[in-house]
């Protein structure tokens, strides 16, 4: 049977309609299948003092491992533990990186820790505001208001513990202006709100134009930094390895003024 021009025209239209209809059916199915496979994801909770180091290692990890998302959350070490304890299932932390290993021991007692990697040590120093020359020692420090993170942060907790043992806490406490974390303490000095802060040395060294004091009264306030894997993901172990890799992790630790712990 021969088809005239008009009949052929309608056949083509019907065929096109079928193609469009079928594409409308399969396109959502295709999109749904793509959406059903989310990108691999790592969730890292780290102390604020470690932020420059963690950011650089995480960025490099994303570059070298292709399509992966490394989420980073920063805060005071104790606050991060609270977040882990009450986290919703879809936000499960993979790596916990507090500013001192005492928090790792607490996490271990709760049964959270699968494995650990020792990273570095850091000590407490006094960070001074721009042009601040009156503060030269402990007695002159106590003549001023001083910024210190509260006890939810490792620097606040370890400073309090040490100075209570030496008998110096009662002299320092009335002079303190409490803040949430070590970054806020440093920032108060940087912008000139306060003349001095007790912070971790790597944090102070992020401000090379500001003077630092190493006081005998603060000697012994030292943190040991250990990273803990909280899940058994392959990516979790790979990131722990990346934190101390000789190619990038360890040089990045040194670059950001931490003292690496010798890896065995």
C-alpha positions in Angstrom: 0.0 0.0 0.0 1.4 3.3 -0.9 1.4 6.2 1.6 0.7 9.7 0.5 2.5 12.7 1.8 -0.1 13.5 4.4 -0.2 9.9 5.7 3.6 9.7 5.9 3.6 13.0 7.8 1.2 11.6 10.4 3.3 8.4 10.7 6.4 10.5 11.4 4.5 12.5 14.0 3.3 9.4 15.8 6.8 8.0 15.8 8.2 11.1 17.3 5.5 11.1 19.9 6.4 7.6 20.9 10.1 8.5 21.2 9.4 11.6 23.3 7.0 9.7 25.5 9.5 6.8 26.1 12.4 9.3 26.8 10.1 10.9 29.3 9.7 7.6 31.0 13.3 6.5 31.0 15.0 9.8 31.8 13.7 10.0 35.4 14.6 6.4 35.8 18.2 7.1 34.7 18.4 10.2 37.0 17.1 8.1 39.9 19.6 5.4 39.3 22.4 8.0 39.3 21.1 9.6 42.5 20.8 6.3 44.2 24.6 6.0 44.3 26.0 8.9 46.4 29.6 9.9 46.2 32.0 8.3 48.7 32.2 10.5 51.8 34.5 11.0 54.8 33.4 12.9 57.8 36.2 14.4 59.9 35.8 16.1 63.3 39.0 18.1 64.2 40.2 20.5 66.8 40.3 24.2 65.6 44.1 24.3 66.2 44.6 21.6 63.5 42.5 23.3 60.9 45.3 24.5 58.5 46.9 21.1 58.5 43.7 19.1 58.1 42.5 21.4 55.3 45.6 20.9 53.3 45.8 17.2 53.7 42.0 16.8 53.0 42.3 18.9 49.8 45.2 16.8 48.6 43.3 13.6 49.5 40.3 14.7 47.4 42.6 15.4 44.4 44.4 12.1 44.5 41.4 9.9 45.2 39.1 11.2 42.5 35.4 11.6 43.1 35.1 11.8 46.9 33.8 14.3 49.4 35.8 15.0 52.6 33.6 16.8 55.0 35.4 18.8 57.8 34.0 20.1 61.0 36.0 22.0 63.6 35.5 22.9 67.2 36.8 22.5 70.7 37.9 18.9 71.5 35.2 18.2 74.1 32.5 19.7 72.0 33.4 17.4 69.1 33.1 14.4 71.4 29.5 15.5 72.3 28.8 15.9 68.6 30.0 12.3 68.0 27.9 11.0 70.9 24.7 12.5 69.6 25.3 12.5 65.8 22.5 11.3 63.5 23.2 8.1 61.6 23.7 10.0 58.3 26.4 12.2 59.8 28.5 9.4 61.3 32.0 10.6 62.1 34.8 8.6 60.5 37.8 10.4 62.0 38.2 12.2 65.3 41.2 14.5 65.6 41.2 16.3 69.0 44.0 18.6 70.2 45.2 16.1 72.8 45.2 12.3 73.2 43.4 12.5 76.5 40.2 12.9 74.5 41.1 9.8 72.4 41.3 7.8 75.7 37.8 9.0 76.6 36.6 8.0 73.1 38.3 4.6 73.5 36.5 4.0 76.8 33.2 4.6 75.0 34.1 2.0 72.4 34.3 4.4 69.5 37.9 4.0 68.5 38.8 1.4 65.8 42.5 2.4 65.3 44.8 5.4 66.0 47.8 7.2 64.4 50.1 9.4 66.5 50.8 12.7 64.8 52.6 15.4 66.7 53.1 17.4 69.8 52.6 21.1 70.6 53.1 23.3 73.6 51.4 26.3 75.2 52.8 29.9 74.7 51.6 33.4 75.3 50.6 35.3 72.1 50.9 39.1 72.4 49.1 41.8 70.5 50.8 44.1 68.0 53.1 46.6 69.7 52.6 45.0 73.1 56.0 45.4 74.9 54.9 45.7 78.6 54.4 42.0 79.0 57.8 40.3 79.5 57.2 37.6 82.1 54.5 36.0 84.3 54.1 38.9 86.8 53.7 41.4 84.0 51.3 39.1 82.2 49.1 39.0 85.3 48.7 42.8 85.1 46.6 42.4 82.0 43.4 40.7 80.8 44.2 37.4 79.1 42.2 35.3 76.6 42.0 31.6 77.1 39.7 29.0 75.7 37.3 27.4 78.2 37.8 23.8 79.5 36.0 22.2 76.6 39.1 23.0 74.6 42.3 21.1 75.2 44.3 24.3 75.8 41.9 25.5 78.4 41.7 22.1 80.2 45.4 21.4 80.2 46.3 24.9 81.3 43.9 24.7 84.1 45.1 21.3 85.3 48.8 22.2 85.1 48.5 25.6 86.8 46.3 24.1 89.6 49.2 21.7 90.3 51.7 24.5 90.4 49.5 26.9 92.4 49.4 29.5 89.7 45.8 29.0 88.6 44.3 31.2 91.4 46.5 34.1 90.2 45.6 33.7 86.6 41.9 32.9 86.8 40.7 36.4 87.7 42.5 37.8 84.7 40.9 35.5 82.2 38.4 36.3 79.4 37.0 32.9 78.4 36.2 32.1 74.8 35.0 28.9 73.0 38.2 27.7 71.4 41.8 28.5 70.8 41.2 30.2 67.4 38.8 32.7 69.2 41.5 33.4 71.8 44.1 34.1 69.2 41.7 36.3 67.2 40.9 38.5 70.2 44.6 39.4 70.3 44.9 39.7 66.6 42.2 42.4 66.3 43.4 44.2 69.4 40.5 43.4 71.8 42.9 41.9 74.4 46.7 42.2 74.8 47.5 38.6 75.3 46.3 35.0 75.0 47.4 31.6 76.0 47.3 29.4 72.9 49.1 26.5 71.2 52.4 27.4 69.6 51.3 26.4 66.0 48.3 28.7 66.4 50.5 31.6 67.5 52.8 31.0 64.6 50.0 31.6 62.2 50.5 35.2 63.1 54.2 35.8 62.3 54.0 39.5 63.0 52.9 39.0 66.6 55.3 38.3 69.4 55.3 35.1 71.4 56.5 34.3 74.9 57.6 31.0 76.3 57.1 31.3 80.0 58.5 28.9 82.6 55.1 28.8 84.3 53.6 27.3 81.2 56.3 24.7 80.7 54.7 21.3 80.9 51.5 22.3 79.2 52.0 20.1 76.1 49.5 18.2 74.0 50.0 15.0 72.1 48.0 14.8 68.9 46.6 11.5 67.9 44.1 10.8 65.1 41.4 8.1 65.7 39.5 6.1 63.1 36.0 5.6 64.2 34.8 3.5 61.3 36.2 0.5 59.4 35.8 2.1 56.0 38.8 1.6 53.6 38.8 5.4 53.0 39.1 6.0 56.8 42.4 4.0 56.9 43.6 5.7 53.7 43.0 9.1 55.2 44.8 8.2 58.5 47.7 7.0 56.3 47.6 10.3 54.4 47.9 12.3 57.6 51.4 10.9 58.2 52.5 10.1 54.6 56.2 11.0 54.1 55.2 12.5 50.7 52.7 15.0 52.0 51.3 14.4 55.5 54.5 14.8 57.5 55.8 17.8 55.5 52.4 19.5 56.0 52.6 18.9 59.7 56.0 20.6 59.8 54.9 23.4 57.5 52.2 24.3 60.0 54.6 24.3 62.9 53.7 21.0 64.6 56.4 18.7 65.9 55.8 15.3 64.3 56.0 12.2 66.4 58.3 9.6 65.0 56.3 6.9 63.1 57.2 3.3 63.9 
